[in-house]
Amino acid sequence: MGWRENSMTPKNSFSALAIALLFAGLSAQAATLTGAVHSADGKTMEGVAVSARASDQTITTTVYTQQDGRYSFPALADGQYAIWAQAEGFDAGKSEQALSGSKNVQQNFALKPLQDFTSQLMGDEILAALPGSTPADLRMKAVFANNCTGCHQANFPLQNRFDEKGWTTILEFMSRTNPFAAIADPNNFYSPLVQSYKEELASYLARVRGPASAPLEIKLAPRPTGAGTQVVITEFDLPQGSDPSRVLNHNGTIWSEGEPSAHQFRAAHDAVADHDGIVWFTDLTSPDRTIGKMDPATGKVTGYKLADAQGDSVQSHGMGVDKDGNVWFTNGHEGTFTGCNPKTEQFTGYPRPDSVKQGVGGTVGIDVQGVLWSETSTGVINLDPATGKYTAFDDPVLPTESKAGTSTYGVTVDREGHAWFDESGIDRVVEVFPTGEIEAVALPPLNPNYGNDRDRELTRTILMGANNTTPIQRGPRRLSADPHSDYVWVGEYMSDQLARIDIKTRQVKEYPLPQFSRPYATAVDKNHMVWVSLMNTDRVAKFDPTTEQFTEYLLPTRGSEARFISVDNNTNPPSVWIPCYRNNKLARIQLRPATGVSAKSVAN
């Protein structure tokens, strides 16, 4: 049951001018590109990102140098290529090469060190470099991290310097601004917590990132090593929804240019691969595209517009794929679900009756029966597409503790069909039983020694949401369940940890991630590996539950701002998709065999 959304038809499409034949199945006559990277003093460099992009293309392929400093690309199509090598603290090495036939092209780089590489820093690196030798400074670093990284990475504002008046003006604007609109409301606070900390925070920032501040003592994150280099990352530039001929130029590709502004045209928020490998993405901000799809073989992007009463596109946020390959997304205007059959491109909307007061939130969870779930401001809601019926489940705690909007974010469904969602502002993860019963799992309290009475009072009196908390909170974000084990995995955004909840015993075990990396979303692949998007750094983490070890993969772009991560289990090994929200790219991670650098090591 549901109405046909006839107005949702292809809006625009964008095609790369040539096909990048990247992988082994098409490599018999394809060129290979190999080489080595050294520093200017002749030392080999492991973990350097080496990228190649054909002229007039919107597809960039990146590999990483091995322990001996060598790199090797998968098979590349004929063409004229720009090639560049990047490592933090060094100027980028740049070259051009013509690839054709079965020719093996060798391109070596010698990278020169930079005296000032602040613009290259990732968010976690620059935050870690801020002074924090006293409890007062540690507290302000946590306040900044907990309230200024939910809308952007820390390196975006901190790559600049302002005096106290300048920082006060910025904080005043941010406290009143919806980050998706970038228009301040003079009569209301979007973030009352930022307003509460404004004077303390402006004073601290003026001291540590003011015109006369001392240089930061920077400790760079280690470059990838070992398994972290055994990866091919392909980035697909997305065009603007209203202008399919335009892609973003300053998009973080060259690290020394710094992190780009999001307001040129950020778009892709969530992205999932359908059963044929086509990637669908939600568009949270475009005036002319609700969702889009991208063919990884060609880079071709097709946009679809679902119009509201004024003719503007309906915004979408969350997305998922059901067992039959149908794509589902959230309708931000109506608080409902919309489904798409990828083969027929038919869209079906499901109106919510007036009797169901709470609308669909920003995320999508799908159980084995095809029932859709999402969070609401007071709990969760589901839709059975077979009947068109919505059912809401309220947590009785939320109407009393949520004083100003929602503190819920993220939803998943475990192997037993129980939905789980988190309450970011009060550090709880909640299980919803098929009977409608609700039971909460409280995360262990976080009591840093630099939290004070004012922080505790603000925690008690002001709603803590997904983007804003005091220094004494964990802030669980988007979560996922392993469909073949008894675990739910949660990114503890504010405490930089991955939490595992046993659905049988309800015990919580936490695994630390790099400080200030900010784990935002999780996804579990068919091999039980847990993938984590790290919002405040340009890295992605893979967690092996058997060894309880993380492997980190460096993304080739600054300002990726990954708010979502998904796995395509139809490939072997699984492919991982990351929508890079700030710079409007889709990134695909493909693992190579541990033996290293063969050009045939990744199959499409």
ZAMARGU-4260 file (C-alpha; in steps of 0.2 Angstrom, whole numbers, plus 5000, padded with zeros to 4 digits):
<rodrens>
0) 5000/5000/5000 | 5007/5017/4995 | 5005/5031/4983 | 5015/5032/4967 | 5027/5047/4967
5) 5025/5051/4948 | 5034/5068/4950 | 5050/5059/4955 | 5059/5057/4938 | 5077/5058/4932
10) 5082/5076/4934 | 5099/5076/4927 | 5114/5065/4923 | 5133/5067/4923 | 5145/5055/4914
15) 5164/5055/4915 | 5171/5057/4898 | 5180/5040/4898 | 5178/5023/4907 | 5192/5019/4920
20) 5195/5001/4917 | 5203/4998/4934 | 5203/4980/4938 | 5210/4963/4933 | 5196/4957/4923
25) 5200/4970/4909 | 5218/4971/4912 | 5225/4960/4898 | 5229/4975/4886 | 5228/4989/4899
30) 5243/4999/4904 | 5251/4998/4921 | 5258/5012/4932 | 5271/5008/4945 | 5285/5018/4954
35) 5293/5022/4971 | 5292/5037/4983 | 5307/5043/4992 | 5310/5059/5003 | 5322/5072/4996
40) 5336/5064/5006 | 5334/5047/4998 | 5324/5038/5012 | 5310/5026/5006 | 5293/5031/5012
45) 5279/5019/5016 | 5261/5024/5017 | 5262/5038/5004 | 5246/5041/4995 | 5249/5040/4976
50) 5234/5046/4965 | 5230/5045/4946 | 5216/5053/4936 | 5214/5054/4918 | 5211/5071/4910
55) 5193/5076/4909 | 5189/5062/4921 | 5180/5063/4938 | 5186/5047/4944 | 5202/5046/4955
60) 5211/5030/4959 | 5223/5030/4974 | 5235/5017/4981 | 5248/5018/4994 | 5267/5014/4995
65) 5273/4998/5003 | 5287/4996/5015 | 5300/4997/5002 | 5292/5014/4995 | 5285/5006/4980
70) 5267/5007/4973 | 5257/4999/4959 | 5241/5003/4952 | 5227/4991/4946 | 5225/4991/4927
75) 5221/5009/4920 | 5212/5013/4904 | 5222/5022/4890 | 5223/5041/4892 | 5233/5056/4898
80) 5235/5055/4917 | 5239/5067/4931 | 5248/5058/4945 | 5252/5065/4962 | 5260/5058/4978
85) 5256/5066/4995 | 5262/5063/5013 | 5259/5075/5028 | 5274/5087/5031 | 5279/5086/5012
90) 5275/5095/4997 | 5265/5085/4984 | 5275/5077/4970 | 5266/5080/4953 | 5268/5072/4936
95) 5259/5068/4920 | 5260/5052/4910 | 5252/5045/4894 | 5246/5027/4897 | 5242/5016/4882
100) 5242/4998/4877 | 5250/4985/4889 | 5265/4998/4892 | 5272/4998/4910 | 5275/5016/4915
105) 5287/5020/4929 | 5284/5036/4939 | 5295/5039/4954 | 5294/5054/4966 | 5306/5063/4978
110) 5295/5073/4991 | 5302/5089/4998 | 5298/5093/5017 | 5287/5108/5021 | 5292/5121/5034
115) 5273/5125/5037 | 5261/5111/5034 | 5247/5117/5046 | 5234/5117/5031 | 5238/5098/5028
120) 5232/5093/5046 | 5217/5082/5049 | 5205/5087/5062 | 5211/5075/5076 | 5229/5081/5073
125) 5226/5099/5075 | 5215/5097/5090 | 5228/5086/5098 | 5241/5100/5095 | 5231/5113/5105
130) 5238/5117/5122 | 5231/5105/5135 | 5244/5104/5149 | 5231/5110/5162 | 5214/5103/5167
135) 5207/5120/5162 | 5214/5118/5144 | 5209/5100/5143 | 5192/5105/5147 | 5191/5118/5134
140) 5198/5106/5121 | 5184/5094/5125 | 5171/5108/5124 | 5177/5113/5107 | 5178/5095/5101
145) 5161/5090/5108 | 5152/5106/5101 | 5162/5111/5085 | 5165/5095/5076 | 5148/5088/5074
150) 5145/5100/5059 | 5163/5101/5052 | 5180/5094/5056 | 5191/5103/5068 | 5204/5108/5055
155) 5191/5119/5045 | 5190/5133/5058 | 5207/5130/5066 | 5217/5132/5050 | 5213/5150/5053
160) 5217/5162/5067 | 5206/5175/5076 | 5206/5187/5091 | 5194/5185/5105 | 5181/5196/5096
165) 5183/5186/5081 | 5180/5169/5089 | 5166/5177/5099 | 5157/5182/5083 | 5160/5165/5076
170) 5153/5156/5091 | 5138/5167/5092 | 5134/5164/5074 | 5136/5145/5076 | 5125/5145/5091
175) 5111/5152/5081 | 5114/5143/5065 | 5106/5127/5058 | 5122/5120/5049 | 5112/5114/5034
180) 5105/5131/5031 | 5119/5143/5036 | 5107/5156/5041 | 5108/5163/5059 | 5091/5165/5068
185) 5093/5181/5079 | 5078/5175/5090 | 5083/5157/5094 | 5098/5146/5098 | 5101/5131/5087
190) 5114/5126/5100 | 5111/5133/5117 | 5126/5124/5124 | 5138/5133/5112 | 5130/5149/5119
195) 5133/5143/5136 | 5152/5140/5133 | 5154/5155/5122 | 5164/5167/5133 | 5176/5153/5140
200) 5179/5145/5123 | 5182/5162/5114 | 5195/5166/5127 | 5204/5149/5125 | 5204/5150/5106
205) 5210/5167/5105 | 5225/5162/5116 | 5229/5146/5107 | 5224/5151/5089 | 5225/5170/5089
210) 5235/5182/5079 | 5250/5181/5092 | 5248/5163/5097 | 5263/5152/5098 | 5266/5139/5084
215) 5257/5123/5088 | 5268/5108/5093 | 5261/5096/5080 | 5263/5077/5081 | 5257/5069/5064
220) 5247/5053/5064 | 5258/5039/5058 | 5257/5035/5039 | 5248/5019/5034 | 5259/5003/5036
225) 5257/4985/5033 | 5238/4980/5030 | 5234/4999/5030 | 5243/5001/5013 | 5235/4985/5005
230) 5220/4995/4998 | 5214/5003/4982 | 5203/5019/4985 | 5193/5025/4971 | 5184/5043/4972
235) 5170/5048/4962 | 5166/5067/4961 | 5148/5071/4961 | 5141/5085/4952 | 5130/5098/4959
240) 5111/5094/4958 | 5106/5110/4950 | 5121/5111/4938 | 5126/5093/4932 | 5141/5100/4922
245) 5150/5107/4937 | 5160/5098/4950 | 5169/5106/4965 | 5187/5112/4961 | 5193/5115/4978
250) 5188/5099/4986 | 5202/5093/4997 | 5212/5084/4983 | 5228/5093/4986 | 5230/5093/5005
255) 5240/5109/5006 | 5225/5119/5000 | 5217/5115/5016 | 5199/5109/5020 | 5186/5116/5008
260) 5170/5125/5013 | 5155/5115/5013 | 5144/5128/5006 | 5149/5128/4988 | 5138/5112/4987
265) 5139/5098/4999 | 5127/5085/4996 | 5129/5066/4998 | 5125/5061/5016 | 5121/5042/5015
270) 5126/5030/5001 | 5122/5012/4998 | 5126/4999/4984 | 5111/4990/4977 | 5112/4972/4971
275) 5119/4976/4954 | 5133/4987/4962 | 5125/5004/4957 | 5128/5016/4972 | 5113/5027/4978
280) 5115/5042/4988 | 5104/5054/4998 | 5106/5073/4995 | 5103/5083/5010 | 5105/5101/5003
285) 5103/5102/4984 | 5088/5112/4978 | 5086/5101/4963 | 5090/5083/4968 | 5082/5072/4982
290) 5093/5057/4979 | 5105/5051/4965 | 5113/5036/4959 | 5131/5033/4952 | 5138/5019/4941
295) 5155/5015/4947 | 5160/5008/4930 | 5158/5025/4922 | 5156/5038/4935 | 5139/5042/4927
300) 5127/5051/4940 | 5109/5052/4938 | 5099/5064/4949 | 5080/5062/4954 | 5069/5076/4961
305) 5055/5073/4973 | 5046/5090/4973 | 5037/5099/4987 | 5022/5110/4986 | 5034/5125/4981
310) 5043/5115/4968 | 5059/5113/4978 | 5067/5096/4980 | 5063/5086/4996 | 5078/5083/5006
315) 5084/5066/5010 | 5095/5060/5024 | 5095/5041/5028 | 5096/5027/5016 | 5096/5008/5016
320) 5094/4993/5004 | 5082/4979/5008 | 5084/4960/5005 | 5075/4962/4988 | 5087/4976/4982
325) 5075/4990/4984 | 5082/5006/4990 | 5073/5016/5004 | 5076/5034/5010 | 5069/5046/5022
330) 5058/5060/5016 | 5064/5075/5027 | 5049/5086/5023 | 5035/5074/5028 | 5044/5063/5040
335) 5040/5047/5030 | 5049/5033/5020 | 5050/5032/5001 | 5055/5017/4992 | 5063/5014/4974
340) 5064/4999/4963 | 5081/5001/4955 | 5077/4991/4940 | 5061/5000/4935 | 5066/5017/4944
345) 5048/5018/4951 | 5046/5027/4967 | 5033/5024/4980 | 5029/5035/4995 | 5021/5030/5011
350) 5011/5044/5019 | 5010/5044/5038 | 4992/5045/5046 | 4988/5059/5057 | 4986/5047/5071
355) 5005/5044/5071 | 5012/5060/5078 | 5030/5057/5077 | 5038/5057/5060 | 5052/5047/5053
360) 5070/5054/5058 | 5086/5054/5049 | 5092/5036/5048 | 5085/5019/5041 | 5086/5002/5048
365) 5079/4987/5039 | 5075/4970/5047 | 5075/4953/5038 | 5056/4954/5035 | 5059/4970/5025
370) 5051/4981/5039 | 5059/4999/5040 | 5064/5007/5056 | 5069/5025/5060 | 5072/5035/5076
375) 5059/5049/5081 | 5061/5063/5094 | 5053/5051/5107 | 5059/5034/5102 | 5057/5024/5086
380) 5045/5021/5072 | 5043/5007/5059 | 5034/5004/5042 | 5028/4988/5035 | 5028/4991/5017
385) 5017/4976/5014 | 5003/4985/5023 | 5008/5003/5023 | 5006/5004/5042 | 5017/5014/5053
390) 5019/5010/5071 | 5028/5021/5084 | 5037/5015/5100 | 5040/5029/5113 | 5053/5029/5127
395) 5044/5036/5142 | 5060/5044/5148 | 5062/5056/5133 | 5046/5067/5134 | 5052/5072/5151
400) 5071/5073/5148 | 5071/5080/5131 | 5067/5099/5134 | 5071/5105/5116 | 5070/5094/5102
405) 5077/5077/5099 | 5092/5067/5108 | 5090/5052/5097 | 5100/5047/5082 | 5104/5031/5073
410) 5094/5014/5072 | 5098/4996/5068 | 5090/4979/5069 | 5098/4964/5077 | 5098/4946/5071
415) 5082/4942/5082 | 5072/4957/5074 | 5074/4969/5089 | 5077/4987/5085 | 5090/4997/5093
420) 5092/5016/5094 | 5103/5028/5104 | 5099/5042/5115 | 5114/5053/5111 | 5111/5066/5124
425) 5109/5055/5139 | 5122/5041/5134 | 5110/5027/5132 | 5107/5013/5119 | 5089/5007/5119
430) 5082/4990/5113 | 5064/4988/5106 | 5057/4971/5108 | 5043/4965/5096 | 5031/4966/5110
435) 5034/4985/5110 | 5043/4984/5127 | 5058/4995/5128 | 5074/4992/5138 | 5089/5004/5139
440) 5107/5000/5141 | 5116/5014/5150 | 5134/5017/5143 | 5147/5017/5157 | 5148/5035/5164
445) 5162/5046/5158 | 5170/5056/5172 | 5185/5065/5166 | 5195/5074/5180 | 5193/5090/5171
450) 5174/5091/5171 | 5167/5103/5184 | 5151/5108/5192 | 5146/5119/5178 | 5147/5105/5166
455) 5137/5094/5177 | 5124/5107/5179 | 5123/5110/5160 | 5121/5091/5157 | 5106/5091/5169
460) 5097/5106/5162 | 5101/5108/5144 | 5097/5095/5131 | 5112/5086/5124 | 5110/5081/5106
465) 5121/5072/5093 | 5131/5087/5089 | 5133/5096/5106 | 5137/5089/5123 | 5147/5094/5139
470) 5165/5086/5142 | 5158/5072/5153 | 5147/5063/5140 | 5150/5049/5127 | 5137/5054/5114
475) 5133/5038/5105 | 5130/5040/5087 | 5125/5029/5072 | 5125/5010/5076 | 5124/4994/5067
480) 5120/4975/5071 | 5129/4960/5065 | 5116/4950/5057 | 5125/4934/5060 | 5131/4937/5078
485) 5125/4943/5095 | 5133/4960/5094 | 5127/4978/5091 | 5141/4990/5088 | 5140/5009/5092
490) 5152/5023/5089 | 5154/5033/5105 | 5157/5050/5096 | 5162/5061/5111 | 5173/5048/5120
495) 5182/5041/5104 | 5177/5023/5107 | 5169/5009/5098 | 5156/5000/5110 | 5151/4982/5108
500) 5134/4977/5116 | 5130/4959/5118 | 5112/4957/5114 | 5110/4942/5125 | 5119/4948/5141
505) 5118/4967/5137 | 5136/4969/5143 | 5146/4983/5135 | 5164/4982/5130 | 5173/4997/5124
510) 5188/4999/5112 | 5198/5015/5111 | 5201/5024/5094 | 5213/5038/5092 | 5209/5054/5102
515) 5198/5066/5094 | 5195/5055/5079 | 5176/5055/5082 | 5168/5038/5077 | 5152/5043/5069
520) 5144/5028/5060 | 5147/5009/5060 | 5144/4995/5047 | 5147/4976/5048 | 5152/4966/5033
525) 5149/4948/5030 | 5165/4943/5037 | 5160/4951/5054 | 5172/4965/5051 | 5166/4981/5059
530) 5169/4997/5049 | 5169/5014/5057 | 5169/5031/5049 | 5179/5044/5059 | 5171/5060/5056
535) 5185/5072/5063 | 5199/5064/5053 | 5201/5058/5035 | 5203/5040/5040 | 5192/5024/5041
540) 5194/5011/5054 | 5191/4992/5052 | 5189/4982/5068 | 5192/4963/5069 | 5181/4956/5083
545) 5192/4940/5084 | 5209/4949/5086 | 5201/4965/5094 | 5213/4975/5083 | 5209/4990/5072
550) 5217/4993/5055 | 5216/5011/5049 | 5214/5017/5031 | 5219/5034/5025 | 5207/5043/5014
555) 5215/5053/4999 | 5205/5069/5002 | 5205/5082/5016 | 5188/5087/5023 | 5180/5070/5019
560) 5168/5073/5034 | 5161/5055/5033 | 5145/5054/5042 | 5140/5037/5035 | 5148/5020/5030
565) 5141/5005/5021 | 5147/4989/5015 | 5143/4980/4998 | 5143/4961/5002 | 5140/4956/4984
570) 5159/4958/4981 | 5173/4947/4987 | 5180/4954/4998 | 5167/4966/5003 | 5168/4984/4996
575) 5166/4999/5008 | 5157/5015/5003 | 5160/5032/5011 | 5150/5047/5006 | 5162/5062/5008
580) 5149/5075/5013 | 5159/5091/5014 | 5168/5089/4997 | 5154/5080/4988 | 5163/5063/4983
585) 5159/5045/4985 | 5174/5035/4990 | 5176/5016/4988 | 5188/5005/4998 | 5194/4989/4990
590) 5206/4978/5000 | 5221/4970/4991 | 5229/4953/4996 | 5241/4955/5009 | 5255/4950/4997
595) 5256/4967/4991 | 5257/4977/4975 | 5251/4966/4960 | 5241/4976/4947 | 5229/4962/4947
600) 5226/4962/4965 | 5208/4969/4966 | 5194/4962/4956 | 5179/4973/4952
</rodrens>
